[in-house]
């Protein structure tokens, strides 16, 4: 199911969140802010990365995303909270 319209619009108002991000969340079964608030950020990141064939490990260290993401999710995998 898609996000309710009011929640969809609230997400679109956030910097960096566009229709593709919302669609990816919905594909993962996250279809409301209530579900999103209970979701594990590292699990979301891992699922989204797997879906597009990418990972934080592939990001160059100079991007800064590699270190931040690696530290935040170190030791976690999809299915573990």
Secondary structure per residue as TSV (DSSP state, phi and psi in degrees):
chain	resnum	aa	ss	phi	psi
A	1	X	-	360.0	148.4
A	2	X	-	-81.0	160.9
A	3	X	-	-58.1	145.1
A	4	X	-	-57.5	150.4
A	5	X	H	-54.9	-43.4
A	6	X	H	-64.6	-39.4
A	7	X	H	-71.1	-39.4
A	8	X	H	-56.9	-48.2
A	9	X	H	-66.1	-35.5
A	10	X	H	-65.0	-39.7
A	11	X	H	-65.8	-41.6
A	12	X	H	-62.2	-25.6
A	13	X	T	-74.7	-12.5
A	14	X	S	-82.5	138.7
A	15	X	T	-61.5	130.0
A	16	X	T	88.3	-2.5
A	17	X	-	-109.6	119.1
A	18	X	-	-127.3	-173.2
A	19	X	H	-57.0	-36.0
A	20	X	H	-66.7	-39.5
A	21	X	H	-64.9	-44.7
A	22	X	H	-63.5	-42.7
A	23	X	H	-61.5	-41.0
A	24	X	H	-64.0	-43.0
A	25	X	H	-59.7	-44.5
A	26	X	H	-63.0	-37.4
A	27	X	H	-64.2	-27.7
A	28	X	T	-84.4	0.3
A	29	X	T	89.2	8.2
A	30	X	-	-94.3	107.1
A	31	X	-	-128.4	16.9
A	32	X	S	-158.3	160.0
A	33	X	H	-66.1	-30.4
A	34	X	H	-63.5	-44.7
A	35	X	H	-66.9	-42.9
A	36	X	H	-60.8	-39.5
A	37	X	H	-66.5	-23.1
A	38	X	H	-95.8	-9.0
A	39	X	S	-76.3	150.6
A	40	X	-	-85.2	123.5
A	41	X	H	-59.4	-38.4
A	42	X	H	-68.0	-36.1
A	43	X	H	-65.9	-42.5
A	44	X	H	-60.8	-46.3
A	45	X	H	-60.8	-45.1
A	46	X	H	-64.1	-43.4
A	47	X	H	-65.6	-43.3
A	48	X	H	-65.6	-41.2
A	49	X	H	-63.1	-43.7
A	50	X	H	-63.9	-36.4
A	51	X	H	-66.7	-30.6
A	52	X	H	-104.1	3.5
A	53	X	T	71.3	36.1
A	54	X	-	-134.0	172.2
A	55	X	-	-158.0	163.3
A	56	X	G	-64.2	-28.9
A	57	X	G	-63.3	-24.6
A	58	X	G	-85.5	-9.1
A	59	X	S	-76.1	138.0
A	60	X	-	-65.4	142.1
A	61	X	G	-54.6	-29.8
A	62	X	G	-67.7	-16.6
A	63	X	G	-73.0	-19.4
A	64	X	S	81.2	-26.8
A	65	X	H	-67.8	-32.8
A	66	X	H	-60.5	-53.0
A	67	X	H	-66.4	-47.6
A	68	X	H	-61.2	-48.1
A	69	X	H	-66.4	-40.5
A	70	X	H	-63.8	-45.6
A	71	X	H	-65.1	-42.3
A	72	X	H	-67.6	-32.3
A	73	X	H	-114.8	9.8
A	74	X	T	-56.4	129.0
A	75	X	T	83.2	-4.1
A	76	X	-	-102.9	149.6
A	77	X	-	-139.6	167.3
A	78	X	T	-58.2	132.3
A	79	X	T	97.4	-7.3
A	80	X	-	-118.0	130.2
A	81	X	-	-119.1	360.0
